[in-house]
Amino acid sequence: MARKPAESRSARVQRLLQEARTLRRDGRFAEAERRYRTAVRLHPDNLTSLFNLGTLLQAMNRPAEAAKFFERALATNPPDPDVKAQLLAAIQAAHRAHAAP
């Protein structure tokens, strides 16, 4: 029986990102988070993985954690205005959550 060729790391990251997008769209946030985190582990400076994990964490009301991934995304692609805007929103939400009684 012929062996199936091993999936490249890049192809695996792309597959994980697609699965995560589908899971997020279906409201299965915890499963999407696991896929995004695996993608980040496989490719730690992948802007799409970092940014999408950050936006998911923000949607899950975890802004402080989201900010960490936006900061990492910003470090990989400093001029990206979307990353800057999301980072600012996450930081502001984390401050509001921390200041709330």
C-alpha positions in Angstrom: 0.0 0.0 0.0 1.4 3.4 -1.0 2.0 5.8 1.9 0.4 9.2 1.7 3.0 12.0 1.6 3.4 13.9 4.8 1.6 17.2 5.0 4.0 20.2 5.0 4.0 22.5 8.0 2.7 25.3 5.9 -0.1 23.2 4.5 -1.0 22.0 7.9 -1.2 25.6 9.2 -3.5 26.6 6.3 -5.7 23.6 7.0 -5.9 24.4 10.7 -6.8 28.0 9.9 -9.6 26.9 7.5 -10.9 24.5 10.2 -10.8 27.2 12.8 -12.7 29.7 10.6 -15.4 27.1 10.0 -15.6 26.3 13.7 -15.8 29.9 14.7 -18.5 30.6 12.2 -20.4 27.7 13.7 -20.1 29.1 17.2 -17.7 26.4 18.3 -15.2 28.8 19.8 -13.3 26.5 22.1 -12.5 24.1 19.2 -11.6 27.1 17.0 -9.2 28.3 19.7 -7.5 24.9 19.8 -6.9 25.0 16.0 -5.6 28.6 16.1 -3.3 27.8 19.0 -1.9 24.7 17.2 -1.3 26.9 14.1 0.5 29.4 16.2 2.7 26.7 17.7 3.5 25.4 14.2 4.3 28.8 12.8 4.8 31.3 15.7 5.1 34.4 13.5 2.2 33.7 11.1 0.3 37.0 11.1 -3.0 35.4 10.1 -2.8 32.8 13.0 -1.9 35.4 15.6 -4.5 38.0 14.4 -7.3 35.5 14.1 -6.6 34.0 17.5 -6.6 37.5 19.0 -9.9 38.4 17.4 -11.4 35.1 18.6 -10.2 35.6 22.2 -11.6 39.1 22.1 -15.0 37.7 20.9 -14.7 35.3 23.9 -14.4 38.3 26.2 -10.7 37.6 27.0 -9.2 41.0 25.9 -6.0 40.8 28.0 -5.1 37.4 26.4 -6.2 38.7 23.0 -3.9 41.7 23.4 -0.9 39.4 23.8 -1.5 37.9 20.4 -2.2 41.2 18.7 1.2 42.4 20.1 2.9 39.4 18.6 1.0 40.0 15.3 2.1 43.6 15.4 5.7 42.6 15.9 5.5 40.4 12.7 3.9 43.1 10.6 4.2 46.6 12.3 2.5 48.8 9.7 -0.7 46.7 9.6 -3.5 49.1 10.7 -6.0 46.3 11.4 -3.7 44.8 13.9 -3.0 48.1 15.5 -6.8 48.8 15.8 -7.5 45.4 17.3 -4.7 45.7 19.7 -6.0 49.1 20.9 -9.5 47.7 21.3 -8.2 44.7 23.2 -6.2 46.9 25.6 -9.1 49.2 26.2 -11.4 46.3 26.9 -8.9 44.7 29.3 -8.6 48.0 31.1 -12.4 48.3 31.4 -12.7 44.8 32.6 -10.0 45.3 35.2 -11.6 48.6 36.4 -15.1 47.1 36.7 -16.2 46.5 40.3 
